[in-house]
Amino acid sequence: MARTQAEDYGEKRAAIVEEAAKLFAARGFDGASLADLASACGMSKSLFYHYYPSKEAILHAVMDEHMEDLLTAVDDQLTDDPARALQRFARRLLRLYAGAADRQKVLLYDLARLPAAERRAIVAKEKKLIAHVEEILARAEPKTDRAALRARTMLFFGMLNWTHTWLKPGAGLTRDEVADLAASTTLRSA
């Protein structure tokens, strides 16, 4: 007989993903066992299979939820000034990174650990973020060639994606100030 879902099924899945993000960020995907994760969640290893079929499925959930959050930074209203649009996007992105350092680290370091189909799904979401910035930059400087546009876009993300390693609240610039600096630096290179 199939096992019924508990009323708190969704909450437990979310808790597993949160603990997995912490554990994978601290030890890497390969360095964290399912037994370690079960212990961190206070449940048996066998109970995990009620919530996720594999460790890779949990890794995918960590990355997929993070990417879904990051995609909310995309602004459908690109009609205003490109500088304001890039600044607004950068601010939204950095605000989403707040409290998501573990998930960001897992995304940056463990993407290759996903099975091919799941990896392609995450990369497709990353490409949406990249395309959004490329569109803004192309509006700011329409004559920029494709290679330069891609390089500027990736440099922009490089400035923001690693803030989880050094940007500390109350110790220097605010998230918004860093976002503004990344946006203006990127546009100044046009």
C-alpha positions in Angstrom: 0.0 0.0 0.0 1.3 3.5 -0.8 2.3 5.7 2.0 0.1 8.7 2.6 1.5 12.2 2.7 1.7 13.9 6.1 -0.1 17.2 6.5 3.4 18.9 6.9 4.8 17.2 3.8 5.6 20.5 2.1 7.1 22.0 5.2 9.4 18.9 5.7 10.5 19.1 2.1 11.3 22.8 2.5 13.2 22.0 5.7 15.2 19.3 3.9 16.1 21.7 1.2 17.2 24.3 3.7 19.4 21.9 5.6 20.8 20.4 2.4 21.8 23.9 1.2 23.7 24.5 4.5 25.4 21.1 4.4 26.3 21.1 0.7 27.6 24.7 1.0 29.8 23.7 4.0 31.0 20.3 2.7 30.3 20.2 -1.0 27.8 17.8 -2.5 30.3 14.9 -2.6 31.4 15.6 1.0 27.9 15.5 2.4 26.2 12.1 2.8 22.5 11.4 2.9 23.1 10.1 6.4 24.6 13.5 7.4 21.6 15.2 5.9 19.2 12.9 7.7 21.0 13.6 11.0 20.8 17.4 10.4 17.1 17.1 9.7 16.5 14.8 12.7 15.0 12.0 10.6 16.0 8.6 9.5 17.8 8.1 6.2 15.0 5.8 4.9 12.4 8.5 5.6 14.2 10.8 3.1 12.9 8.6 0.3 9.4 9.6 1.2 10.3 13.2 0.4 13.0 12.9 -2.3 14.0 9.9 -4.4 17.8 10.7 -4.3 20.5 13.1 -3.0 20.7 14.5 -6.5 16.9 15.3 -6.4 17.6 17.3 -3.2 20.5 19.1 -4.9 18.2 19.9 -7.8 15.5 21.3 -5.4 18.1 23.5 -3.7 19.2 25.0 -7.1 15.8 25.1 -8.7 14.2 27.0 -5.8 17.1 29.4 -5.7 16.9 30.0 -9.5 13.1 30.5 -9.3 13.7 33.2 -6.6 16.4 34.9 -8.7 14.1 35.0 -11.7 11.7 37.2 -9.8 14.3 39.9 -10.2 13.7 40.1 -13.9 11.7 43.2 -14.7 9.3 42.9 -17.6 9.2 46.7 -17.9 12.3 47.5 -19.9 10.9 50.7 -21.3 12.7 53.0 -19.0 16.3 54.2 -19.1 18.7 51.2 -19.4 20.8 52.6 -16.5 17.8 52.6 -14.2 16.7 49.2 -15.4 20.1 47.6 -14.7 20.3 49.3 -11.3 16.9 48.1 -10.4 17.7 44.5 -11.5 21.1 44.5 -9.7 19.4 45.7 -6.5 16.7 43.1 -6.7 19.3 40.4 -7.3 21.4 41.4 -4.4 18.4 41.6 -2.1 17.5 38.0 -3.1 21.1 36.9 -2.4 20.7 38.2 1.2 20.1 35.1 3.3 20.7 32.8 0.3 24.5 32.5 0.5 24.4 28.7 1.0 22.1 28.3 -2.0 24.3 30.6 -4.1 27.4 28.7 -3.2 25.8 25.4 -4.0 24.7 26.7 -7.4 28.1 28.1 -8.2 30.1 25.0 -7.1 27.9 21.9 -7.6 25.9 22.4 -10.8 28.0 19.8 -12.5 26.8 17.2 -9.9 23.3 17.3 -11.3 22.2 14.7 -13.8 22.2 16.1 -17.4 18.5 16.8 -17.7 18.2 18.7 -14.4 21.5 20.6 -15.1 20.0 21.7 -18.5 16.9 23.0 -16.7 18.9 25.0 -14.2 21.2 26.4 -17.0 18.1 27.4 -19.0 17.0 29.5 -16.0 20.5 31.0 -15.7 20.2 31.9 -19.4 17.0 33.9 -18.8 18.9 36.0 -16.3 21.8 36.5 -18.7 19.5 37.4 -21.6 17.7 40.0 -19.4 21.0 41.8 -18.7 22.1 41.5 -22.3 18.9 43.1 -23.4 19.4 46.0 -21.1 23.0 46.5 -22.1 22.1 46.2 -25.8 19.6 49.0 -25.3 22.2 51.1 -23.5 24.7 50.7 -26.3 23.1 49.3 -29.5 26.3 49.1 -31.5 28.1 46.8 -29.1 29.1 43.6 -30.8 27.8 40.2 -29.5 31.1 39.1 -27.9 31.6 42.4 -26.0 28.0 42.3 -24.9 28.4 38.8 -23.5 31.6 39.7 -21.8 30.1 42.7 -20.1 27.1 40.7 -19.0 29.2 38.0 -17.5 31.4 40.5 -15.8 28.3 42.1 -14.3 27.2 38.7 -12.9 30.8 38.1 -11.7 30.6 41.2 -9.6 27.4 40.3 -8.0 27.5 36.5 -7.8 30.4 36.3 -5.4 29.1 39.0 -2.9 28.1 36.1 -0.6 31.9 35.7 0.2 32.6 39.2 1.2 29.6 41.5 1.6 28.6 41.7 5.2 25.7 43.8 6.5 26.8 46.9 8.4 30.5 46.5 7.4 30.9 49.0 4.5 28.6 49.5 1.6 25.0 48.4 1.7 23.6 45.8 -0.8 21.9 48.6 -2.8 25.2 50.6 -2.9 27.1 47.6 -4.2 24.3 46.9 -6.7 24.4 50.5 -8.0 28.2 50.3 -8.2 28.1 47.1 -10.3 25.4 48.6 -12.6 27.2 51.9 -13.1 30.6 50.1 -13.6 29.1 47.8 -16.2 27.4 50.7 -18.1 30.5 52.9 -17.9 32.5 50.3 -19.9 30.2 50.8 -22.9 
